[in-house]
């Protein structure tokens, strides 16, 4: 709806502003891709591919999938277009758009939802991990979302991750029957997903399970310690969550999530998250391209923002032009276009109504100024400009209308009565 679309526009504005200061450029990928991309990239055993993707056979007998997330598409595009050889390292891109997952719709989660995400591709440096966490937290700071908690963990690179998975399966094997139905399946297919199961979150078996941090190689531990030291240096508050693994198979090394305690979000407090994925490019037959990324769900962010009880901004238009008489009506169209081309938001009455009816119509738009234009104004080549707040009126020559109106709008917005030329006030 139009009133909601304005909230989305404000959110998109913040996305672009924060992305600009971190020097990330926008990339746009197709809404559907070959199904193989997500099966290989996200993982055949992940819950997303196993239960949530929208898969179709097209008329050419090709299997296609509506994108359930953004990272795999971006890495595919980077490989196909050889962006790794033509751009500064790391390649820094962000994306925004609709994603699709076949899951039970609930508050803040729809089957068609929207994500803002970013990827830094090409370097192993822990500095990149830290910058991505800073970028994500700055975005929430710009939205004025309070009490943000950054949860971090490390899975290590593939040798550490594989050693941990082996230890986890050895530990869980005698307790499999105590787990929920999905986790019994995950035990064989994707045991890491058992750790963040919402159903078994209070199961004492999981509380006592081995943790990924205990299986890091010395190099992987050093990488994680450097990430934490960087966060300390930037005064970013974080909490080490030893059970945090994230839901996609491609993650290695650092993983992180951002939460808040706003009541408007209900039980699901996570706003977004991400992590490092050093092997995804090679999984998709590309060169070795270590990378870090994150993503936020827009619908959940809007719920969080709505829960802040902010006073809504009053919507104004700059002016409403009231034309009296058929000749004025025709000329008013040209005046309106002249003002609009100058960047002003101007409306006028499309019907032949009297002065009182047009004022009543104008009030619905909440204009800063009424522009009254009738036979007398045509004869004198002026426009009667009335301040909607004070009722003051001035007859302004038509050729001076735009400049005069811009000045009046500035004064209306700031409350400053000076003419601004040479004015030293910091409006």
N, C-alpha and C positions, 0 to 999 in steps of 0.2 A: 504494500500500500504506500501511497506517496509519503505519508507521515513517517513510515518506517524506513523508506528509501533514504530519507535525509540522514538517519542514523548510520546507515551503511556508508553513505558518502563521507560522513565525518570520520568513520573508522578507516576507510580507504585513504583519506587524506593523511591520517597519522601514519599509516603503513608506508606511504610514499615519502613522507618527510623523514621518518626515522631511517628508512632504507637509504635515503640520499646521504645522510650524514655519516653512515657507515660505508658509503661508496658501493652499494649493491645496485645492480641494474636489473630491470624487469625482463623475464623470459616468459613466453606463452607457448604452452604445448597443447597438442590435440586433446579433446575431451575423451576420445576413445583411441585405443592402441591395440596392437596384436596381443591376444591373451597371453602368449608365451612370455611377453615382457614382464608382466606382473607375476606369473607363475615362477619364473626364474629369479626375478629381482626381489620381490617381496618374500617369496618362499612358498612352495606347495603345501607345507605343513602349517603355515601361519593361519590363524583364525580368519584373517581377512580373505585369503584365497580359498580356504576350505569352506567357509560358510557365507561370505558376505559379498563377493564380487558379482556384478551383473555381466554375465557372459552370453554372447549371441553368435550365431552363425549368420554371416551376411549372404547376399545373393551370389557372391563368388565362392561360396563354401569356405570362407576364411573365418576363423574364430577371433572375435573381437571382444574387448572388455571396456566398459566405462571405467575411467580411471578411479581407483579407490584412494589414491594418494599421489603426491607430486614428484617424489624423488626419483623413482625409476624412470619416468618419462624424461626428466631433465638429464639424467646420466646418459640415457639413450641418445638424446639430442646432442649432447656434448661429444659423444663418440662419433656419431654420424657426420657432424659438421666440423670435427677436428678442432673444437674450440680450445682444447688443451694446448695446442701448438701456436695459436694466434693471439692469445690473451695473456695479460700479466698474471702471475701466480700469487695467491690462488685466484682462480676464476670465481667472482662473487656475483651471484644472481639471486633474485627473489621472484616469487610467483604468487598469484592470487586467482582463485576461481572455484568453480563447483567441482565437487567430488561425489562419488556414489558408492554406498555400501548397503547391502540388503541386511539390515538389522532392525530390531524392534524400535520403532520411533518412540522417543521419550523427550522430556524437557531438555532443550538444548541440543538434541541429537536427532537429525532427520536422515532419511535415506538419500536425499540430495542435500548436501551440506557444502559449506564453503571453507576453504583453507587459505591462510596466508602462511607461506613458508619461505625459507632461504637456504641456500647451499653455498659452501665455500669449498672449492674443488681444486686439488692439485698438490697440497702440502700436508706433511705429517705433523708439523709443529704443534706443540701444546698451546702455543699462543693463539692459534686459530680456534681451538676448542674454547678457550677462555673468551675470545672476542665474540664468538657466536652466543655464548651464554650471556655476555654483557649486552649484545644486540637485542636478544629476546627480553631481558629484564628492562632495558631502556624503553622498549616498545610498551610494556605494561606501565612503566613509570609515566610515559607520555599520555597514556589513557587515564592516569590518576587512579589506577586500581591499587588499593591499599593492602598491606599485610601479605605481600608476595613472599612465598617460600620457595627457594631453589633447592631441589633434591638432586643429588649427584651420586653416581656410582661408576665403577669401571668393570667391563667384562674382559678386558685385555684383548690382545690380538688373537688370531686363530689358535695358536698352540695353547695359550692360557684358557681360552674359551672352551676348547675341546677337552682339556684336562678337567675343567670344572664340570662340564656336562657329564663326563664319565663318573666323577665322584658323586654328583647329584643323583644320577640314576642308581648307583650302587646304594645310596642312602635311602632313596624312595622305594626301591623294589619291595622290601618287606611290608611297606605301608600303603601300597597302591590301592587296596580295597577300601581304605579310609578316606580316599579322595573323591571328589564329585565326579560325575560321569564324564564331563569334558576333560578333566585332569587325568583320568585313567587313560583316555585316548592320547592326551598330550605327552604322557609319560614315554610312549614309544616314538611319537612323531616330533615333539617339540618340548622337551622337559623344562626348558627355561620358563615357558609360559605358566607352568604350575606355580611359580613363585609369586606372581601378581594376580592370582585368581581371586575374584571378588567373592565367590562362594566360600572358598576355603581360607579366607584371610585370617580367621581366628583359630584355624586348626593348629594345635601345638606341634604337629609333625613338621609343618612348614617353619615354625618359629625356630626349631632346632636344626633345620637343614643347613648344610654347608653353604658358605657365601662366596660369591665370585672373587671378592678381594683376597681371599685366602689362597687363591690359585694363580695369582698373577706372577709372571716372570719378573725378574729384577728390572728389566727394561720397561715392562708395562707398568710396574709400580712407580718407577721414576717418572714416567709420562703423567700418570695420574697425580702424583705429588706436585709436579710442576703446574698442572692445571689448577689445583687447589691453592698453590702459592700465588698464582696470578689473580685468582678471585679475591684472595686476602688483600693483595696489593690494591685492587680496585674497590675495596670495601663492599664487595657483594656478599651478602649473608647467604650461607648455604648449609644444608644438612646432608650428611652422608647416609643415604638409605641403602643398606647392604642388600636388600631384596629387589631393588629397582633393576629391571632388565629391558623394559620397553617391549612392544609387541611385534616387531618386524625382524625377520631372520638376518638382515644384512648388518645389524649393529655390531661394532667392535669397539674396544676401548671405552671412552667416556660416553655415558648416557645421562640424561638429565630431564627433569620435569619441573614445571612451574605451577604452583598452587596458590590459592587464596582461600580465606575462610568466610567469604560472603554468603549470607543465607540465601540469596537469590539463586545460587547455583545448586542448592539441595545437597544431596549426598555426594555428588560428583564434583570434587573441588579442583580437579586438574584443568588448567586452561590450555596448556600446550607442553611440548617437550621435543626432545630430539637426541642426537648423539653422533658419534663418529662411525663412518662405514668405509673402511679402507679397501674392501675387496669387491664392492658392487660392480665397479667398472669391468673388472676381469670376469666376473660372473656373466656379464652381458657381452663378452668377447671383445672388450676394449683394452686399452693399455692400463697399467697400474696407476690409479688415480685416487690417492687417499683423500677423504672428504669428511666434512661435518655439516649437519643440517638440523633444522628444527621446523615445526609447524604448529600453528594455532587454529583451533576451530572458531570461525567467526560467530556462529550462533551462540556459543558459550560466552564469548567475549561480550556480545550484546546483552546477554543476561546479566553478566557481571556489572556492566556499565549501568544498566537499568536499576540494579540493586543499590546504586550509590545515592539514590534519592536526590540527584542533582536537579536544580531548578531549570525547567526548560527555557531555552533562549527564545525571546519574543521574536516572532517572524515579522519582518517588515518588507514592504516594497518601497522603492524610493518615491514614486509619485503615481497618482491616479489622475488622468486627464479627463475633465468633464467638458464635453463639447455640447453647445446649445445651438440647435438649428442645423439644417441639412448642409449648408456650405461649410460651417465650422466642423461638422462631422467628417467631411471629406478631407479638409486641411489637417484635422487632428491626426489622421493616419500618418501623414508625412512628418509631423512634429514628433509623434511617438517613435517612429523609426529613427529619426535623427538622434534622439536621446538614447535609444537602445544601442545604436551603433557606437555611442560614446561610453557604453558599459553600464548604463543605468537600467534598473528594473522598473518598467513603466507599464501600467495597465490603463485601459479606457473602456467606456461603455459601448457595447456592440449594438445596443437598441436605441431607438429614438424616445428616450424617457426624459421627464422634466428634471429640473435642478434638484428637487428634494429626493426623487427616486434615485438619481445618480449618486448623490451623497450617501444615501443609505447603502447602495451597492458598493461604493468605494470603501466604506467602513469595514467590510468583510475582508479586505486586503490589508488593513492596518498600514496605510501609507504614511510616509513622513510628511508629504506635501500633496495638496490638491492643486491641480493646474486647471484654471477655469478659462474657457475660450469660447466666446460668443460673438455676436455681431459687433459690439463695441470694440472688442479686442482685435477683431479682424480689421476694422476701420483704422485703428491706431497702431496696428502691427505690433501688439504686445500680448503677453499672457499674464493673467492674474495668478500669482503664486501665493497660496495660503498655507501657513504652517499648521499642521494638524494638531500639534501639541499646544501652541500658544494662541492660535487664531489670528496671528498677525498676517497682513496681506501686503504684497508689493506688486505693482504693475511693471513687468520686466520686458524691455524690447526683445522681440523674437530672436534677433541675431545674437543677443547676449544671454539667452535663456540657459543654454547648456552650462557655460562657465559659472553663471550666477547660481544655478541649481546645485552644482558640485560644491561650491563654497557653502551654501546653506546646509547641504547634507552633512558636510564636515562639522559645521557649527552645531547642528542638531545632535550629531553623534557624540561630540565631546563636551557640549555645554559651553563652549568658548564663544564669546560674542565678538572677538577681534576678527579683523579681516585677514589675518594670518600672514600677510606680507610684512616681513620684518619682526614678526611676533616671536618672542623668545621662550614662550611657554612650551613645555614638553607634553603636547597633547597625545 
